Amino acid sequence: MSYAIEDLKKKLLEMYPEIKKHDISMGLDFSEAKNAYIIKFKKDVHELTTHLEKKDADDCMNGIECVYLGVQVSQFMKNFEIIEKE
């Protein structure tokens, strides 16, 4: 399956609207060496870098949520909710 990185980023932001809700920036690059997308979430001084396997990215483009990425996003959002309450 062929698609542009910007199309995948747009799809991920649609699937995980909490990223925009919490004003978190998301960087996305493809690593040939890992055959995976490298995703970097950042808010203020806090960062989380994770990866999305090519197959999972393909599934996302077909409307199937990636469980692993969903867990990463949820944990990241939870961490920021805790920080914001302090």
C-alpha positions as CSV (number, residue, x, y, z in Angstrom):
1,M,0.0,0.0,0.0
2,S,1.4,3.4,-1.0
3,Y,0.5,6.7,0.7
4,A,2.2,9.9,1.7
5,I,3.4,10.5,5.2
6,E,1.1,13.5,5.5
7,D,-1.9,11.3,4.7
8,L,-0.9,8.8,7.4
9,K,-0.4,11.7,9.9
10,K,-3.9,13.1,9.0
11,K,-5.4,9.6,9.5
12,L,-3.8,9.2,12.9
13,L,-4.9,12.6,14.0
14,E,-8.5,11.6,13.0
15,M,-8.3,8.3,14.8
16,Y,-6.8,9.9,18.0
17,P,-8.5,13.3,18.3
18,E,-7.1,13.6,21.9
19,I,-3.7,14.5,20.3
20,K,-5.1,17.8,19.0
21,K,-7.4,18.2,22.1
22,H,-4.4,18.3,24.4
23,D,-2.4,20.5,21.9
24,I,0.3,17.8,21.4
25,S,2.5,18.1,18.4
26,M,3.2,14.9,16.4
27,G,6.1,14.3,14.2
28,L,6.2,11.4,11.8
29,D,9.0,9.9,9.7
30,F,9.7,6.6,8.0
31,S,12.7,4.6,9.0
32,E,14.0,2.4,6.2
33,A,16.3,0.6,8.6
34,K,13.4,-0.4,10.9
35,N,10.7,-0.6,8.2
36,A,8.5,1.4,10.5
37,Y,7.2,4.9,11.1
38,I,8.8,6.8,13.9
39,I,6.3,8.9,15.8
40,K,7.3,11.7,18.1
41,F,4.8,13.3,20.4
42,K,5.8,16.5,22.2
43,K,4.2,19.0,24.5
44,D,6.3,21.6,26.2
45,V,9.4,19.9,27.5
46,H,7.9,16.4,27.4
47,E,8.5,13.9,24.6
48,L,7.6,10.4,23.7
49,T,9.0,8.6,20.7
50,T,7.4,5.4,19.6
51,H,7.1,3.4,16.3
52,L,4.3,2.1,14.1
53,E,5.0,-1.0,12.1
54,K,4.4,-0.7,8.4
55,K,1.6,-3.3,8.5
56,D,-0.1,-1.4,11.4
57,A,0.3,1.9,9.4
58,D,-1.4,0.1,6.4
59,D,-4.2,-1.0,8.6
60,C,-4.6,2.5,10.0
61,M,-5.0,3.8,6.4
62,N,-7.8,1.2,6.0
63,G,-9.6,2.5,9.1
64,I,-8.3,-0.2,11.5
65,E,-7.0,1.2,14.8
66,C,-3.6,0.0,16.0
67,V,-3.9,-1.3,19.5
68,Y,-0.2,-0.7,20.3
69,L,-0.3,2.9,19.2
70,G,-3.7,3.4,20.9
71,V,-2.1,2.3,24.2
72,Q,0.9,4.6,23.7
73,V,-1.4,7.6,22.9
74,S,-3.6,6.8,25.9
75,Q,-0.6,6.6,28.3
76,F,0.9,9.8,26.9
77,M,-2.5,11.6,27.3
78,K,-2.9,10.2,30.9
79,N,0.6,11.5,31.8
80,F,-0.3,15.0,30.6
81,E,-3.6,15.0,32.4
82,I,-1.8,14.2,35.6
83,I,0.7,17.0,34.9
84,E,-2.0,19.5,34.1
85,K,-3.9,18.7,37.4
86,E,-0.8,19.4,39.5
